[in-house]
Amino acid sequence: MKYLLDTQVLVWMGSDSAKLSKRARQILKRSPKLFFSPVSIAELRIKSARGKFKFQSNFLETLTRAGIEELPFTSSHAQAVSRFSALLNHDPLDRMILAQAATEQISLISSDQKFLDLKLNWIIDAHD
């Protein structure tokens, strides 16, 4: 299976956080196809500029060394953002990541409660 990791999961993974569930850890350990979105990099850069996150200069290198591939954000992904009207007022960067997973038909590992509340079987709770 293929999995897209949301921004918070990338952060937790990088810090080996205990917040990651046992199931999420197993997936991260065993899955040969893990992806990150460039949208997550933008989100972390914004948070870093606001002083809410310390962006490590080797963050991207760490992801690629861990075998996590970049999933480019395309215009098809951008079009799919409108599929989730229930999230109209939710963070647009998070919605972009959700749209990527939906368009690519891959599972999304997320800690975003609004995503989890959608009860979609392809969204996996990172902290359950």
N, CA, C and O atoms as CSV, one atom per row, in Angstrom:
chain,resi,resn,atom,element,x,y,z
A,1,MET,N,N,0.829,-1.203,0.000
A,1,MET,CA,C,0.000,0.000,0.000
A,1,MET,C,C,0.862,1.251,0.000
A,1,MET,O,O,2.038,1.223,0.362
A,2,LYS,N,N,0.249,2.338,-0.413
A,2,LYS,CA,C,0.914,3.637,-0.439
A,2,LYS,C,C,0.264,4.540,0.613
A,2,LYS,O,O,-0.943,4.476,0.847
A,3,TYR,N,N,1.087,5.378,1.238
A,3,TYR,CA,C,0.613,6.268,2.290
A,3,TYR,C,C,1.203,7.663,2.111
A,3,TYR,O,O,2.393,7.823,1.840
A,4,LEU,N,N,0.346,8.661,2.268
A,4,LEU,CA,C,0.779,10.053,2.323
A,4,LEU,C,C,0.769,10.455,3.791
A,4,LEU,O,O,-0.213,10.219,4.495
A,5,LEU,N,N,1.844,11.053,4.250
A,5,LEU,CA,C,1.960,11.453,5.647
A,5,LEU,C,C,1.643,12.931,5.768
A,5,LEU,O,O,2.217,13.756,5.056
A,6,ASP,N,N,0.727,13.269,6.673
A,6,ASP,CA,C,0.425,14.691,6.829
A,6,ASP,C,C,1.555,15.372,7.598
A,6,ASP,O,O,2.458,14.710,8.111
A,7,THR,N,N,1.494,16.669,7.670
A,7,THR,CA,C,2.575,17.472,8.230
A,7,THR,C,C,2.900,17.080,9.664
A,7,THR,O,O,4.069,16.901,10.008
A,8,GLN,N,N,1.875,16.944,10.505
A,8,GLN,CA,C,2.117,16.612,11.905
A,8,GLN,C,C,2.786,15.250,12.048
A,8,GLN,O,O,3.644,15.064,12.911
A,9,VAL,N,N,2.400,14.309,11.212
A,9,VAL,CA,C,3.009,12.980,11.250
A,9,VAL,C,C,4.496,13.077,10.894
A,9,VAL,O,O,5.324,12.406,11.511
A,10,LEU,N,N,4.831,13.892,9.922
A,10,LEU,CA,C,6.248,14.088,9.569
A,10,LEU,C,C,7.042,14.638,10.753
A,10,LEU,O,O,8.162,14.207,11.025
A,11,VAL,N,N,6.439,15.595,11.445
A,11,VAL,CA,C,7.103,16.194,12.606
A,11,VAL,C,C,7.268,15.152,13.706
A,11,VAL,O,O,8.350,15.014,14.277
A,12,TRP,N,N,6.200,14.420,14.001
A,12,TRP,CA,C,6.270,13.398,15.043
A,12,TRP,C,C,7.290,12.322,14.689
A,12,TRP,O,O,8.040,11.853,15.546
A,13,MET,N,N,7.307,11.942,13.429
A,13,MET,CA,C,8.249,10.935,12.974
A,13,MET,C,C,9.688,11.413,13.175
A,13,MET,O,O,10.542,10.670,13.658
A,14,GLY,N,N,9.931,12.644,12.802
A,14,GLY,CA,C,11.265,13.214,12.916
A,14,GLY,C,C,11.751,13.324,14.345
A,14,GLY,O,O,12.954,13.281,14.604
A,15,SER,N,N,10.816,13.468,15.277
A,15,SER,CA,C,11.201,13.594,16.687
A,15,SER,C,C,10.980,12.306,17.462
A,15,SER,O,O,11.158,12.263,18.679
A,16,ASP,N,N,10.586,11.249,16.744
A,16,ASP,CA,C,10.289,9.956,17.367
A,16,ASP,C,C,9.306,10.129,18.523
A,16,ASP,O,O,9.488,9.575,19.607
A,17,SER,N,N,8.272,10.906,18.264
A,17,SER,CA,C,7.288,11.242,19.283
A,17,SER,C,C,6.453,10.030,19.717
A,17,SER,O,O,6.079,9.182,18.906
A,18,ALA,N,N,6.181,9.982,20.999
A,18,ALA,CA,C,5.316,8.937,21.550
A,18,ALA,C,C,3.861,9.172,21.149
A,18,ALA,O,O,3.010,8.316,21.394
A,19,LYS,N,N,3.565,10.307,20.542
A,19,LYS,CA,C,2.191,10.603,20.116
A,19,LYS,C,C,1.751,9.737,18.943
A,19,LYS,O,O,0.553,9.564,18.720
A,20,LEU,N,N,2.695,9.197,18.197
A,20,LEU,CA,C,2.346,8.306,17.084
A,20,LEU,C,C,1.804,6.994,17.641
A,20,LEU,O,O,2.406,6.381,18.523
A,21,SER,N,N,0.672,6.579,17.118
A,21,SER,CA,C,0.057,5.337,17.579
A,21,SER,C,C,0.891,4.124,17.171
A,21,SER,O,O,1.749,4.200,16.291
A,22,LYS,N,N,0.618,3.022,17.828
A,22,LYS,CA,C,1.310,1.771,17.503
A,22,LYS,C,C,1.037,1.392,16.051
A,22,LYS,O,O,1.944,0.967,15.336
A,23,ARG,N,N,-0.220,1.548,15.614
A,23,ARG,CA,C,-0.579,1.223,14.234
A,23,ARG,C,C,0.196,2.089,13.243
A,23,ARG,O,O,0.731,1.587,12.254
A,24,ALA,N,N,0.252,3.390,13.516
A,24,ALA,CA,C,0.982,4.306,12.621
A,24,ALA,C,C,2.461,3.936,12.572
A,24,ALA,O,O,3.065,3.938,11.499
A,25,ARG,N,N,3.043,3.620,13.715
A,25,ARG,CA,C,4.457,3.225,13.757
A,25,ARG,C,C,4.700,1.966,12.925
A,25,ARG,O,O,5.704,1.866,12.219
A,26,GLN,N,N,3.779,1.008,13.013
A,26,GLN,CA,C,3.921,-0.226,12.237
A,26,GLN,C,C,3.865,0.064,10.737
A,26,GLN,O,O,4.653,-0.478,9.962
A,27,ILE,N,N,2.935,0.917,10.340
A,27,ILE,CA,C,2.819,1.279,8.922
A,27,ILE,C,C,4.100,1.967,8.454
A,27,ILE,O,O,4.639,1.640,7.397
A,28,LEU,N,N,4.577,2.914,9.245
A,28,LEU,CA,C,5.778,3.658,8.875
A,28,LEU,C,C,6.997,2.740,8.778
A,28,LEU,O,O,7.880,2.952,7.947
A,29,LYS,N,N,7.032,1.744,9.616
A,29,LYS,CA,C,8.155,0.814,9.639
A,29,LYS,C,C,8.100,-0.181,8.480
A,29,LYS,O,O,9.137,-0.545,7.925
A,30,ARG,N,N,6.900,-0.620,8.115
A,30,ARG,CA,C,6.750,-1.719,7.163
A,30,ARG,C,C,6.417,-1.310,5.728
A,30,ARG,O,O,6.674,-2.068,4.792
A,31,SER,N,N,5.854,-0.130,5.552
A,31,SER,CA,C,5.398,0.249,4.216
A,31,SER,C,C,6.565,0.640,3.313
A,31,SER,O,O,7.412,1.450,3.690
A,32,PRO,N,N,6.596,0.055,2.122
A,32,PRO,CA,C,7.653,0.428,1.182
A,32,PRO,C,C,7.350,1.729,0.429
A,32,PRO,O,O,8.233,2.275,-0.232
A,33,LYS,N,N,6.123,2.224,0.523
A,33,LYS,CA,C,5.743,3.415,-0.240
A,33,LYS,C,C,5.149,4.485,0.676
A,33,LYS,O,O,3.944,4.514,0.926
A,34,LEU,N,N,6.021,5.357,1.165
A,34,LEU,CA,C,5.609,6.485,1.987
A,34,LEU,C,C,5.901,7.767,1.228
A,34,LEU,O,O,6.939,7.893,0.578
A,35,PHE,N,N,4.972,8.724,1.315
A,35,PHE,CA,C,5.116,9.987,0.596
A,35,PHE,C,C,4.910,11.175,1.521
A,35,PHE,O,O,4.195,11.089,2.519
A,36,PHE,N,N,5.548,12.282,1.171
A,36,PHE,CA,C,5.271,13.563,1.809
A,36,PHE,C,C,4.868,14.539,0.726
A,36,PHE,O,O,5.206,14.367,-0.445
A,37,SER,N,N,4.150,15.553,1.126
A,37,SER,CA,C,3.707,16.587,0.196
A,37,SER,C,C,4.597,17.815,0.312
A,37,SER,O,O,5.003,18.177,1.417
A,38,PRO,N,N,4.908,18.462,-0.808
A,38,PRO,CA,C,5.642,19.731,-0.717
A,38,PRO,C,C,4.822,20.791,0.031
A,38,PRO,O,O,5.367,21.777,0.528
A,39,VAL,N,N,3.517,20.570,0.102
A,39,VAL,CA,C,2.647,21.468,0.871
A,39,VAL,C,C,3.052,21.421,2.348
A,39,VAL,O,O,3.012,22.442,3.034
A,40,SER,N,N,3.438,20.251,2.833
A,40,SER,CA,C,3.901,20.129,4.222
A,40,SER,C,C,5.163,20.943,4.455
A,40,SER,O,O,5.332,21.557,5.508
A,41,ILE,N,N,6.039,20.943,3.477
A,41,ILE,CA,C,7.277,21.723,3.603
A,41,ILE,C,C,6.939,23.213,3.686
A,41,ILE,O,O,7.506,23.944,4.498
A,42,ALA,N,N,6.006,23.654,2.836
A,42,ALA,CA,C,5.570,25.058,2.885
A,42,ALA,C,C,4.954,25.375,4.248
A,42,ALA,O,O,5.236,26.421,4.833
A,43,GLU,N,N,4.116,24.472,4.747
A,43,GLU,CA,C,3.469,24.688,6.047
A,43,GLU,C,C,4.512,24.806,7.164
A,43,GLU,O,O,4.407,25.680,8.024
A,44,LEU,N,N,5.505,23.936,7.148
A,44,LEU,CA,C,6.536,23.985,8.181
A,44,LEU,C,C,7.420,25.217,8.053
A,44,LEU,O,O,7.862,25.766,9.062
A,45,ARG,N,N,7.683,25.657,6.832
A,45,ARG,CA,C,8.456,26.889,6.623
A,45,ARG,C,C,7.688,28.105,7.165
A,45,ARG,O,O,8.276,28.995,7.779
A,46,ILE,N,N,6.379,28.131,6.932
A,46,ILE,CA,C,5.540,29.221,7.448
A,46,ILE,C,C,5.559,29.207,8.971
A,46,ILE,O,O,5.732,30.248,9.604
A,47,LYS,N,N,5.381,28.021,9.559
A,47,LYS,CA,C,5.400,27.904,11.022
A,47,LYS,C,C,6.772,28.295,11.576
A,47,LYS,O,O,6.862,28.907,12.641
A,48,SER,N,N,7.817,27.947,10.868
A,48,SER,CA,C,9.160,28.304,11.294
A,48,SER,C,C,9.338,29.824,11.287
A,48,SER,O,O,9.904,30.392,12.221
A,49,ALA,N,N,8.856,30.471,10.238
A,49,ALA,CA,C,8.959,31.931,10.139
A,49,ALA,C,C,8.179,32.628,11.252
A,49,ALA,O,O,8.531,33.731,11.669
A,50,ARG,N,N,7.123,31.980,11.726
A,50,ARG,CA,C,6.304,32.527,12.822
A,50,ARG,C,C,6.835,32.137,14.197
A,50,ARG,O,O,6.274,32.536,15.217
A,51,GLY,N,N,7.911,31.361,14.226
A,51,GLY,CA,C,8.495,30.950,15.489
A,51,GLY,C,C,7.788,29.781,16.160
A,51,GLY,O,O,8.011,29.522,17.343
A,52,LYS,N,N,6.936,29.069,15.421
A,52,LYS,CA,C,6.176,27.959,16.000
A,52,LYS,C,C,6.804,26.596,15.729
A,52,LYS,O,O,6.332,25.582,16.242
A,53,PHE,N,N,7.857,26.568,14.931
A,53,PHE,CA,C,8.512,25.318,14.578
A,53,PHE,C,C,9.944,25.640,14.195
A,53,PHE,O,O,10.208,26.632,13.516
A,54,LYS,N,N,10.864,24.799,14.632
A,54,LYS,CA,C,12.261,24.997,14.246
A,54,LYS,C,C,12.554,24.071,13.070
A,54,LYS,O,O,12.711,22.862,13.241
A,55,PHE,N,N,12.626,24.649,11.889
A,55,PHE,CA,C,12.869,23.883,10.668
A,55,PHE,C,C,14.348,23.545,10.589
A,55,PHE,O,O,15.195,24.433,10.496
A,56,GLN,N,N,14.647,22.267,10.627
A,56,GLN,CA,C,16.037,21.810,10.527
A,56,GLN,C,C,16.494,21.879,9.073
A,56,GLN,O,O,15.749,21.495,8.171
A,57,SER,N,N,17.686,22.353,8.846
A,57,SER,CA,C,18.189,22.512,7.482
A,57,SER,C,C,18.276,21.186,6.731
A,57,SER,O,O,18.236,21.165,5.501
A,58,ASN,N,N,18.394,20.085,7.462
A,58,ASN,CA,C,18.497,18.778,6.807
A,58,ASN,C,C,17.163,18.014,6.801
A,58,ASN,O,O,17.155,16.800,6.596
A,59,PHE,N,N,16.059,18.697,7.018
A,59,PHE,CA,C,14.747,18.044,7.128
A,59,PHE,C,C,14.413,17.245,5.868
A,59,PHE,O,O,14.025,16.081,5.960
A,60,LEU,N,N,14.559,17.854,4.710
A,60,LEU,CA,C,14.257,17.150,3.455
A,60,LEU,C,C,15.188,15.963,3.239
A,60,LEU,O,O,14.761,14.899,2.790
A,61,GLU,N,N,16.437,16.151,3.556
A,61,GLU,CA,C,17.408,15.062,3.425
A,61,GLU,C,C,17.041,13.903,4.355
A,61,GLU,O,O,17.176,12.736,3.988
A,62,THR,N,N,16.579,14.235,5.552
A,62,THR,CA,C,16.162,13.209,6.510
A,62,THR,C,C,14.989,12.407,5.960
A,62,THR,O,O,14.947,11.185,6.105
A,63,LEU,N,N,14.041,13.089,5.332
A,63,LEU,CA,C,12.891,12.400,4.752
A,63,LEU,C,C,13.319,11.445,3.648
A,63,LEU,O,O,12.896,10.289,3.617
A,64,THR,N,N,14.152,11.928,2.752
A,64,THR,CA,C,14.562,11.090,1.624
A,64,THR,C,C,15.445,9.935,2.079
A,64,THR,O,O,15.361,8.838,1.526
A,65,ARG,N,N,16.290,10.168,3.079
A,65,ARG,CA,C,17.109,9.077,3.628
A,65,ARG,C,C,16.225,8.003,4.262
A,65,ARG,O,O,16.570,6.821,4.259
A,66,ALA,N,N,15.094,8.422,4.801
A,66,ALA,CA,C,14.160,7.477,5.414
A,66,ALA,C,C,13.310,6.766,4.357
A,66,ALA,O,O,12.477,5.923,4.690
A,67,GLY,N,N,13.523,7.110,3.083
A,67,GLY,CA,C,12.787,6.456,2.005
A,67,GLY,C,C,11.424,7.056,1.731
A,67,GLY,O,O,10.594,6.444,1.058
A,68,ILE,N,N,11.191,8.247,2.249
A,68,ILE,CA,C,9.909,8.922,2.027
A,68,ILE,C,C,10.052,9.780,0.780
A,68,ILE,O,O,10.926,10.643,0.696
A,69,GLU,N,N,9.183,9.527,-0.182
A,69,GLU,CA,C,9.267,10.208,-1.474
A,69,GLU,C,C,8.347,11.434,-1.517
A,69,GLU,O,O,7.303,11.474,-0.868
A,70,GLU,N,N,8.759,12.404,-2.283
A,70,GLU,CA,C,7.923,13.582,-2.494
A,70,GLU,C,C,6.824,13.246,-3.489
A,70,GLU,O,O,7.077,12.643,-4.531
A,71,LEU,N,N,5.601,13.643,-3.156
A,71,LEU,CA,C,4.468,13.512,-4.062
A,71,LEU,C,C,4.149,14.924,-4.558
A,71,LEU,O,O,3.541,15.707,-3.827
A,72,PRO,N,N,4.547,15.258,-5.778
A,72,PRO,CA,C,4.330,16.621,-6.280
A,72,PRO,C,C,2.855,17.027,-6.223
A,72,PRO,O,O,1.959,16.212,-6.443
A,73,PHE,N,N,2.632,18.290,-5.927
A,73,PHE,CA,C,1.268,18.836,-5.902
A,73,PHE,C,C,0.951,19.335,-7.309
A,73,PHE,O,O,1.662,20.181,-7.851
A,74,THR,N,N,-0.122,18.805,-7.894
A,74,THR,CA,C,-0.476,19.122,-9.277
A,74,THR,C,C,-1.790,19.897,-9.367
A,74,THR,O,O,-2.486,20.092,-8.370
A,75,SER,N,N,-2.107,20.328,-10.571
A,75,SER,CA,C,-3.375,21.034,-10.773
A,75,SER,C,C,-4.568,20.104,-10.531
A,75,SER,O,O,-5.634,20.573,-10.133
A,76,SER,N,N,-4.411,18.813,-10.761
A,76,SER,CA,C,-5.487,17.859,-10.440
A,76,SER,C,C,-5.748,17.835,-8.948
A,76,SER,O,O,-6.894,17.738,-8.509
A,77,HIS,N,N,-4.685,17.924,-8.175
A,77,HIS,CA,C,-4.830,17.977,-6.715
A,77,HIS,C,C,-5.533,19.275,-6.317
A,77,HIS,O,O,-6.417,19.285,-5.459
A,78,ALA,N,N,-5.123,20.359,-6.954
A,78,ALA,CA,C,-5.730,21.659,-6.647
A,78,ALA,C,C,-7.230,21.650,-6.938
A,78,ALA,O,O,-8.013,22.205,-6.168
A,79,GLN,N,N,-7.629,21.031,-8.030
A,79,GLN,CA,C,-9.053,20.933,-8.378
A,79,GLN,C,C,-9.821,20.135,-7.325
A,79,GLN,O,O,-10.972,20.447,-7.020
A,80,ALA,N,N,-9.181,19.109,-6.774
A,80,ALA,CA,C,-9.849,18.217,-5.823
A,80,ALA,C,C,-10.095,18.856,-4.462
A,80,ALA,O,O,-10.858,18.311,-3.664
A,81,VAL,N,N,-9.477,19.983,-4.178
A,81,VAL,CA,C,-9.685,20.659,-2.896
A,81,VAL,C,C,-11.176,20.948,-2.686
A,81,VAL,O,O,-11.657,20.936,-1.553
A,82,SER,N,N,-11.895,21.205,-3.763
A,82,SER,CA,C,-13.324,21.534,-3.655
A,82,SER,C,C,-14.199,20.323,-3.327
A,82,SER,O,O,-15.379,20.484,-3.014
A,83,ARG,N,N,-13.636,19.113,-3.394
A,83,ARG,CA,C,-14.405,17.904,-3.086
A,83,ARG,C,C,-14.859,17.838,-1.633
A,83,ARG,O,O,-15.820,17.142,-1.306
A,84,PHE,N,N,-14.180,18.547,-0.787
A,84,PHE,CA,C,-14.441,18.443,0.648
A,84,PHE,C,C,-15.073,19.726,1.174
A,84,PHE,O,O,-14.453,20.485,1.920
A,85,SER,N,N,-16.314,19.949,0.768
A,85,SER,CA,C,-17.015,21.186,1.128
A,85,SER,C,C,-17.232,21.320,2.631
A,85,SER,O,O,-17.372,22.434,3.134
A,86,ALA,N,N,-17.261,20.216,3.347
A,86,ALA,CA,C,-17.431,20.270,4.801
A,86,ALA,C,C,-16.230,20.937,5.474
A,86,ALA,O,O,-16.312,21.351,6.630
A,87,LEU,N,N,-15.127,21.039,4.755
A,87,LEU,CA,C,-13.908,21.613,5.312
A,87,LEU,C,C,-13.611,23.000,4.755
A,87,LEU,O,O,-12.472,23.465,4.795
A,88,LEU,N,N,-14.628,23.645,4.245
A,88,LEU,CA,C,-14.455,24.942,3.591
A,88,LEU,C,C,-13.669,25.941,4.442
A,88,LEU,O,O,-12.864,26.704,3.907
A,89,ASN,N,N,-13.892,25.947,5.753
A,89,ASN,CA,C,-13.217,26.908,6.625
A,89,ASN,C,C,-11.987,26.323,7.328
A,89,ASN,O,O,-11.412,26.951,8.218
A,90,HIS,N,N,-11.603,25.144,6.928
A,90,HIS,CA,C,-10.430,24.497,7.525
A,90,HIS,C,C,-9.160,24.997,6.832
A,90,HIS,O,O,-9.219,25.527,5.722
A,91,ASP,N,N,-8.034,24.826,7.481
A,91,ASP,CA,C,-6.740,25.263,6.960
A,91,ASP,C,C,-6.558,24.815,5.505
A,91,ASP,O,O,-6.598,23.616,5.229
A,92,PRO,N,N,-6.360,25.745,4.578
A,92,PRO,CA,C,-6.234,25.382,3.162
A,92,PRO,C,C,-5.030,24.477,2.863
A,92,PRO,O,O,-5.095,23.655,1.950
A,93,LEU,N,N,-3.955,24.615,3.604
A,93,LEU,CA,C,-2.797,23.749,3.367
A,93,LEU,C,C,-3.138,22.305,3.725
A,93,LEU,O,O,-2.759,21.376,3.011
A,94,ASP,N,N,-3.845,22.124,4.820
A,94,ASP,CA,C,-4.270,20.775,5.203
A,94,ASP,C,C,-5.226,20.191,4.169
A,94,ASP,O,O,-5.143,19.008,3.836
A,95,ARG,N,N,-6.115,21.007,3.671
A,95,ARG,CA,C,-7.065,20.548,2.645
A,95,ARG,C,C,-6.338,20.148,1.367
A,95,ARG,O,O,-6.768,19.227,0.673
A,96,MET,N,N,-5.258,20.821,1.055
A,96,MET,CA,C,-4.478,20.474,-0.129
A,96,MET,C,C,-3.877,19.078,0.020
A,96,MET,O,O,-3.868,18.298,-0.933
A,97,ILE,N,N,-3.381,18.767,1.198
A,97,ILE,CA,C,-2.813,17.439,1.455
A,97,ILE,C,C,-3.899,16.374,1.360
A,97,ILE,O,O,-3.673,15.307,0.788
A,98,LEU,N,N,-5.059,16.649,1.908
A,98,LEU,CA,C,-6.195,15.723,1.819
A,98,LEU,C,C,-6.570,15.487,0.356
A,98,LEU,O,O,-6.824,14.352,-0.048
A,99,ALA,N,N,-6.603,16.542,-0.423
A,99,ALA,CA,C,-6.947,16.432,-1.846
A,99,ALA,C,C,-5.917,15.598,-2.600
A,99,ALA,O,O,-6.275,14.842,-3.503
A,100,GLN,N,N,-4.653,15.727,-2.239
A,100,GLN,CA,C,-3.616,14.904,-2.876
A,100,GLN,C,C,-3.883,13.421,-2.640
A,100,GLN,O,O,-3.860,12.620,-3.575
A,101,ALA,N,N,-4.135,13.067,-1.394
A,101,ALA,CA,C,-4.381,11.656,-1.070
A,101,ALA,C,C,-5.619,11.148,-1.799
A,101,ALA,O,O,-5.618,10.038,-2.332
A,102,ALA,N,N,-6.663,11.951,-1.822
A,102,ALA,CA,C,-7.907,11.542,-2.484
A,102,ALA,C,C,-7.689,11.341,-3.980
A,102,ALA,O,O,-8.140,10.346,-4.548
A,103,THR,N,N,-7.011,12.267,-4.605
A,103,THR,CA,C,-6.768,12.198,-6.048
A,103,THR,C,C,-5.908,11.000,-6.410
A,103,THR,O,O,-6.169,10.316,-7.399
A,104,GLU,N,N,-4.892,10.752,-5.614
A,104,GLU,CA,C,-3.963,9.652,-5.884
A,104,GLU,C,C,-4.494,8.305,-5.403
A,104,GLU,O,O,-3.908,7.257,-5.673
A,105,GLN,N,N,-5.605,8.354,-4.691
A,105,GLN,CA,C,-6.228,7.144,-4.124
A,105,GLN,C,C,-5.240,6.373,-3.256
A,105,GLN,O,O,-5.065,5.162,-3.390
A,106,ILE,N,N,-4.603,7.125,-2.362
A,106,ILE,CA,C,-3.702,6.512,-1.393
A,106,ILE,C,C,-4.167,6.892,0.009
A,106,ILE,O,O,-4.864,7.890,0.194
A,107,SER,N,N,-3.780,6.100,0.974
A,107,SER,CA,C,-4.174,6.362,2.355
A,107,SER,C,C,-3.413,7.562,2.902
A,107,SER,O,O,-2.265,7.817,2.537
A,108,LEU,N,N,-4.078,8.281,3.779
A,108,LEU,CA,C,-3.492,9.443,4.433
A,108,LEU,C,C,-3.356,9.130,5.917
A,108,LEU,O,O,-4.340,8.778,6.568
A,109,ILE,N,N,-2.167,9.255,6.448
A,109,ILE,CA,C,-1.965,9.095,7.885
A,109,ILE,C,C,-1.963,10.501,8.473
A,109,ILE,O,O,-1.116,11.329,8.137
A,110,SER,N,N,-2.920,10.755,9.352
A,110,SER,CA,C,-3.146,12.107,9.839
A,110,SER,C,C,-3.547,12.125,11.308
A,110,SER,O,O,-4.090,11.152,11.831
A,111,SER,N,N,-3.272,13.237,11.954
A,111,SER,CA,C,-3.744,13.466,13.315
A,111,SER,C,C,-4.803,14.569,13.330
A,111,SER,O,O,-5.267,14.976,14.395
A,112,ASP,N,N,-5.177,15.043,12.156
A,112,ASP,CA,C,-6.128,16.147,12.028
A,112,ASP,C,C,-7.542,15.649,12.345
A,112,ASP,O,O,-8.113,14.860,11.593
A,113,GLN,N,N,-8.092,16.114,13.457
A,113,GLN,CA,C,-9.399,15.625,13.911
A,113,GLN,C,C,-10.502,15.908,12.900
A,113,GLN,O,O,-11.429,15.109,12.768
A,114,LYS,N,N,-10.425,17.017,12.190
A,114,LYS,CA,C,-11.457,17.314,11.172
A,114,LYS,C,C,-11.412,16.290,10.049
A,114,LYS,O,O,-12.455,15.916,9.511
A,115,PHE,N,N,-10.222,15.834,9.689
A,115,PHE,CA,C,-10.101,14.776,8.678
A,115,PHE,C,C,-10.669,13.472,9.223
A,115,PHE,O,O,-11.425,12.778,8.544
A,116,LEU,N,N,-10.300,13.155,10.441
A,116,LEU,CA,C,-10.758,11.903,11.054
A,116,LEU,C,C,-12.276,11.889,11.210
A,116,LEU,O,O,-12.908,10.839,11.096
A,117,ASP,N,N,-12.850,13.046,11.467
A,117,ASP,CA,C,-14.315,13.157,11.610
A,117,ASP,C,C,-15.056,12.881,10.308
A,117,ASP,O,O,-16.257,12.613,10.329
A,118,LEU,N,N,-14.358,12.941,9.178
A,118,LEU,CA,C,-14.989,12.637,7.890
A,118,LEU,C,C,-15.331,11.150,7.771
A,118,LEU,O,O,-16.145,10.759,6.933
A,119,LYS,N,N,-14.703,10.321,8.618
A,119,LYS,CA,C,-14.961,8.867,8.655
A,119,LYS,C,C,-14.713,8.198,7.299
A,119,LYS,O,O,-15.459,7.307,6.891
A,120,LEU,N,N,-13.662,8.637,6.612
A,120,LEU,CA,C,-13.282,8.020,5.349
A,120,LEU,C,C,-12.321,6.878,5.644
A,120,LEU,O,O,-11.371,7.054,6.407
A,121,ASN,N,N,-12.552,5.720,5.056
A,121,ASN,CA,C,-11.757,4.540,5.404
A,121,ASN,C,C,-10.299,4.638,4.966
A,121,ASN,O,O,-9.492,3.804,5.377
A,122,TRP,N,N,-9.937,5.601,4.165
A,122,TRP,CA,C,-8.556,5.742,3.708
A,122,TRP,C,C,-7.769,6.770,4.519
A,122,TRP,O,O,-6.611,7.059,4.215
A,123,ILE,N,N,-8.406,7.320,5.553
A,123,ILE,CA,C,-7.699,8.226,6.470
A,123,ILE,C,C,-7.410,7.449,7.755
A,123,ILE,O,O,-8.324,6.975,8.429
A,124,ILE,N,N,-6.142,7.332,8.075
A,124,ILE,CA,C,-5.705,6.560,9.233
A,124,ILE,C,C,-5.316,7.506,10.367
A,124,ILE,O,O,-4.560,8.458,10.171
A,125,ASP,N,N,-5.841,7.228,11.539
A,125,ASP,CA,C,-5.573,8.032,12.722
A,125,ASP,C,C,-4.143,7.786,13.195
A,125,ASP,O,O,-3.780,6.659,13.532
A,126,ALA,N,N,-3.354,8.820,13.217
A,126,ALA,CA,C,-1.953,8.706,13.613
A,126,ALA,C,C,-1.778,8.605,15.127
A,126,ALA,O,O,-0.706,8.242,15.611
A,127,HIS,N,N,-2.819,8.921,15.859
A,127,HIS,CA,C,-2.673,8.904,17.317
A,127,HIS,C,C,-3.795,8.150,18.010
A,127,HIS,O,O,-4.154,8.481,19.140
A,128,ASP,N,N,-4.356,7.137,17.350
A,128,ASP,CA,C,-5.475,6.413,17.978
A,128,ASP,C,C,-4.991,5.391,18.983
A,128,ASP,O,O,-5.802,4.699,19.599
